[in-house]
Amino acid sequence: MGLNEEIQRRRTFAIISHPDAGKTTLTEKLLLFGGAIHVAGAVKSNKIKKTATSDWMEIEKQRGISVATSVMGFNYGDYKINILDTPGHQDFAEDTYRTLTAVDSVIIVVDVAKGVEQQTRKLMEVCRMRNTPVIIFVNKLDREGRDPFDILDELENELKISVRPLSWPINIGAKFKGVYNIYEGALDLFKPDKQKVTERVEITDVNDPAVDEAVGAADAAKLREDLDLIEGVYPEFDRQAYLEGKVAPVFFGSALNTFGVKELLDCFVKIAPSPKPTVAEERMINPHEENFTGFIFKIHANMDPNHRSCIAFCKVCSGKFERNANYKHVRSGKMMRFAAPTAFMAQKKSVVDEAYPGDIVGIPDTGNFKIGDTLTTGEELHFKGLPSFSPEMFKYIENTDPMKSKQLEKGIQQLMDEGVAQLFVNQFNGRKIIGTVGQLQFEVIQYRLLHEYGAQCRWEPISLYKACWIDSDDPEALAAFKKRKHQFMAIDRQGRDVFLADSNYVLQMARNDFPAINFYFSSEF
Ligand code: G4P
């Protein structure tokens, strides 16, 4: 198969949801269809258990196990599917944001009873920034939940995207009878079963008497009425609009009962995009280009102190990646060869000889890589689009062992390279501030500094609302702002100016008083 065919058949995507909506269950069922696993429950063991939410050591242990399932590749028909796993725990949200930069589309899972929840909203914002095509799976139809029309309204309002149902449920909860597959024009009857595929009634149109026979006259009439309403309210499904991230097709089902999942997958492979061009600072990279390019979007450290290696996850953006070929690590300018790159098929990782755009290659690393690094065959390219978001929590980091300040410095730098948290240096007092998404990261950092670098640190509170990146077209205004706010100015690791706002009020005032200054909540602007 040539490069073009390999690209065309790839579908690289992530499943995202608020915890508990059913992401793990759905992932597992997709793997089941791909023949990648044979029994349900195999992925589940990798899920961060709810009971462990306050015990990060346990979480890290589980994360360690889950390296192999960070990417799950399998063949489905003629397609090669790569599912990129995203950590469910919200304290690792930053990890999820970065993973979203490596996918070509996304499936969002929503619980029919709970509707759109906070984490889903946030993740959708990231998808919107990149116009990522989105399919929505409304899950748990076997349980009581909201009216499907209300759910559609909520999806549109909360996720700020137009929706188009491609399947439609016949009742929900105890009376749930199945879904009408609008996309294929077929009726799928619900039979609760964890392993088996949906039972399908072949019909040619929804007015077929077979529908009445299968679900009863009353429900058949209601279904026809609902479908009429749908046709009246929602425009025809437009694949192009989906590919541009403007409309999200919606499916209904029950992941736990393997219901509606195959239909989702069959439609997904047909409509979801194959690898798309990637934007680099210098130019747009087309996946069909002959020369290999790729970038590192995730670094997974080995928690075992005896093996201080990491795995850097490289997304192939163009050309063919080959084992033992010479590639340029653009940031250092060094040429590198990778003797044991791994691919992720099913739940195993194994050494690969080649990989294609859309694939993820795991590169064993001992500290050479940083998140966002580019690999090429020689060209100077810098991929864009790995944003950092203003952290939610901030603390000063202080050295508690003066004999180990070098170790501490090195440890902090490397952990930041891995993307564990963000570092800002206050320009006024020179103190280092670590910003994270959740409390867990502070514990992770302290533990890893001690166990991997022999350095000890302590946290000191700092009350901050947001860290905003700033710039301006007016250098004088920028200088004036920095002078006035000098106590609250910091730089990030790239040396960019960051304003540390201690409250929303202060931020609003700063915006009013300095209209020439632009404030950004993400590092990519
Ligand atoms: P997550 O990865 O999004 O956090 O969710 P996960 O798949 O772990 O699902 C969360 C809970 O919802 C699990 O129950 C799972 O079995 C259940 N679930 C998933 N899909 C469906 C569905 O279609 N119908 C129903 N009724 N339940 C569903 P749990 O009790 O937390 O875990 P477990 O003990 O079943 O493993």
Residues whose N, C-alpha, C, O or C-beta is under 5 A from the ligand:
A	BS01	G4P	S17 H18 P19 D20 A21 G22 K23 T24 T25 L26 G88 N139 K140 L141 D142 R143 G253 S254 A255 L256 N257
